[in-house]
Structures are given as C-alpha cells and as structure tokens.
C-alpha cells in the first residue's frame, strides 16, 4: 500500500480534522513521551542512527547549537539523512525536523521517502534487520526537490540528546497530523510561515530559470 493510501485510511478513522489531530497528539504523548501506552512500547535507540529512519528525542544543546532560524526544538522528530563527525570529534546527526515542517510538506516528504524506500522498509519489518536507506546529499536533493525540506533540515549534536526512540513505521502516517511541539524561541506558525516563504521563493526562482 502506498503512503498516500495509508494516510487516507488513517484519516478516515476520525470524524473531523480536529479529532484526528487531537487523538494523534494523545497517541504520541502516551506512546513516545510518557511511555504510558500499555499496548505499545517504542523501539529504544540501539546506539546507531540509520538513514531513512525517524527518531524522536529530548534535545538540550549548548547555547547557539542546534538552532534553525533562531529557535531550538526541544522535542524534534527527525528523518535521518546522515551522521558525521566534526573536526572537534563531535557526532552530528543530519536530517529534516518534521516538527519544524508544515503539515502539508510533511506529507510530501514522508510520501516520497516511504514510497522510495518501501522495499527496504517492508524487508526491515519482516526480518527485523536494520538496513539503511541511501539518503546522502545528492540522492535526497533529487528525491525531495520542491518540498522545501532544506528549510527544516539541520544538524543535531548527538551528545545533547536523551530519551531517543525510533518512530515505528506504522506511525509515519500519523506524523502529518501531529501538533505537539516543544519549541524555544519561536512559534509553529512563525516557523511554518518562514518555511513556506523560502519554498515560494525557490519555486519562483526555478520558474524564472525555465
């Protein structure tokens, strides 16, 4: 089943947009933050970040680190692209923070990545293996062109993370409806407006080139 079909089926379980957002928020709070969901236990981080997987974690960076346009997300949900080591030997996780991404663009990003990596995802689910997806710079640039993903992509200092969990593949379809945010320095509306403004500017520039 395509990601689009999964998304439609999930939304169809609710009576309204506000209902799906409210219950999705409650699900994530109970399942990944409070860990109070008796019917579900998230996969705890095993020490290795894999490109193509999505992680949630508490984030407490040193001043001036881990910021996107002047704000810090204390509870990001990150689609991982890569993990690199700096000259000072710090491990930096690179990816797109889906909480800092407008819901409509989350759909596009998740749909493209899910459908692109569906074979790997299904194999991981069936076998329990942890095969990464190739989301290196050139590959992700082509895959996510036109989504504005760079507007919410940044590096996260691994040493500033705690309570790291893997978002279950079956919960990807719920992320576009998630409104839970623990932001410092800005509001979701301001962040989304900035994201969309940059996306529009890039699209206008591409149109002029044509």
C-alpha positions in Angstrom: 0.0 0.0 0.0 1.3 3.4 -0.9 1.9 6.1 1.7 -0.9 8.2 0.3 -3.3 5.3 0.7 -2.1 4.7 4.3 -2.6 8.4 5.0 -6.2 8.4 3.7 -7.1 5.2 5.6 -5.8 6.7 8.8 -7.6 10.0 8.4 -10.8 8.1 7.6 -10.8 6.6 11.1 -11.8 10.0 12.5 -14.8 12.2 12.3 -13.0 15.5 11.7 -9.7 17.2 11.2 -9.6 18.4 14.9 -10.4 14.9 16.0 -7.5 13.3 14.1 -5.1 16.0 15.4 -6.2 15.7 19.0 -6.1 11.9 19.1 -2.8 11.8 17.2 -1.2 14.1 19.7 -2.5 12.0 22.6 -1.2 8.8 20.9 2.3 10.3 20.5 2.4 11.7 24.0 1.4 8.4 25.6 3.5 6.2 23.2 6.7 8.1 22.8 6.9 10.8 25.5 5.2 9.5 28.7 5.6 5.8 27.6 2.2 5.1 29.2 0.6 3.2 26.3 0.1 -0.3 27.6 -0.4 -1.6 24.1 2.7 -0.2 22.6 6.4 0.1 23.5 8.6 2.1 21.2 11.9 0.8 19.9 14.6 2.3 22.1 17.7 3.7 20.3 20.4 1.0 20.0 23.3 3.4 19.5 23.3 3.5 15.7 21.3 6.1 13.8 20.2 4.7 10.4 19.4 7.0 7.4 15.8 6.6 6.4 14.5 6.1 9.9 12.7 8.6 12.0 13.7 9.3 15.6 12.2 11.3 18.5 14.3 12.6 21.3 14.8 15.2 24.0 17.2 17.9 22.9 19.2 20.1 25.2 22.0 21.7 23.1 24.7 24.1 24.3 23.9 27.8 23.6 23.9 28.6 19.9 23.9 25.0 18.8 21.1 23.0 17.1 19.2 26.1 16.0 17.1 26.5 12.9 16.3 30.2 12.2 16.9 31.2 15.8 14.8 28.6 17.5 15.5 25.3 19.3 13.2 22.4 19.1 13.5 20.6 22.5 11.5 17.6 21.2 12.3 17.1 17.5 11.1 14.3 15.3 13.9 13.8 12.7 14.0 11.9 9.4 17.7 11.0 9.3 19.9 11.6 6.3 23.4 11.1 7.7 25.7 11.1 10.7 29.0 12.9 10.5 31.9 13.7 12.8 33.2 17.3 13.0 36.9 18.3 13.3 36.3 18.6 17.0 35.2 15.0 17.1 31.5 15.8 17.8 28.9 13.5 16.3 26.3 15.5 14.4 23.1 13.9 13.2 21.8 15.5 10.0 18.2 15.3 8.9 14.8 17.1 8.5 13.0 18.0 11.6 9.4 17.1 10.8 8.0 19.2 13.7 9.6 22.3 12.1 8.0 21.3 8.7 4.4 22.5 7.8 2.0 19.5 7.8 1.3 19.7 4.0 5.0 19.5 3.3 5.5 16.7 5.8 3.1 14.7 3.7 5.2 15.2 0.5 8.4 14.4 2.3 7.2 11.3 4.0 5.3 10.1 0.9 8.4 10.3 -1.3 10.8 8.8 1.2 8.3 6.0 2.1 7.5 5.1 -1.5 11.2 5.3 -2.5 12.3 3.0 0.3 9.2 0.8 0.6 11.1 -2.4 -0.3 13.7 -1.7 2.4 11.0 -0.8 4.9 9.0 -3.9 4.3 12.2 -6.1 4.5 13.1 -4.4 7.8 9.7 -5.0 9.2 9.6 -8.7 8.2 13.1 -9.7 9.1 13.9 -7.3 11.9 17.1 -6.3 10.1 18.1 -2.6 10.2 19.0 -1.8 6.6 19.6 1.9 6.0 18.2 3.9 3.0 20.5 5.9 0.8 19.7 9.5 1.7 23.1 11.0 1.0 23.1 14.6 -0.2 22.7 14.2 -3.9 20.1 11.4 -3.6 17.9 13.3 -1.1 18.2 16.5 -3.1 16.7 14.8 -6.1 14.1 12.9 -4.1 12.8 15.8 -2.1 13.1 18.6 -4.8 10.3 21.1 -4.5 9.3 20.2 -0.9 11.4 22.9 0.8 13.0 20.2 3.0 16.1 22.3 3.5 14.0 24.8 5.4 13.8 22.4 8.3 17.0 20.4 7.8 19.8 20.9 10.3 22.4 19.2 12.4 21.8 17.8 15.9 24.6 17.3 18.4 24.3 13.7 19.5 25.8 14.4 22.9 22.8 16.8 23.6 20.2 14.1 23.0 18.4 11.9 25.6 15.4 9.5 25.6 15.9 8.6 22.0 13.3 6.3 20.4 12.6 5.1 16.9 9.2 6.1 15.4 7.5 2.9 14.3 7.0 2.6 10.5 3.3 2.2 11.1 3.2 5.6 12.8 4.7 7.5 9.9 1.2 8.1 8.5 0.3 9.9 11.8 3.1 12.4 11.7 1.4 14.9 9.3 -1.4 15.3 11.9 0.9 15.8 14.9 0.8 19.2 16.5 2.7 18.5 19.7 5.8 20.9 19.8 8.3 21.9 22.4 9.8 25.0 20.8 12.0 27.6 22.3 12.4 31.0 20.5 9.5 30.8 18.0 6.0 29.5 17.4 4.9 26.9 14.9 3.0 29.5 12.9 6.2 31.7 12.6 8.3 28.7 11.7 5.8 27.4 9.1 5.4 30.9 7.5 9.2 31.2 7.2 9.4 27.7 5.6 6.7 28.4 3.1 8.2 31.8 2.2 11.5 30.2 1.4 9.8 27.5 -0.6 7.8 30.0 -2.6 11.0 32.0 -3.3 12.8 28.9 -4.5 9.8 27.9 -6.7 9.7 31.4 -8.2 13.4 31.2 -8.9 13.1 27.9 -10.7 10.1 29.2 -12.8 12.2 32.1 -13.9 15.1 29.8 -15.0 12.6 27.9 -17.2 
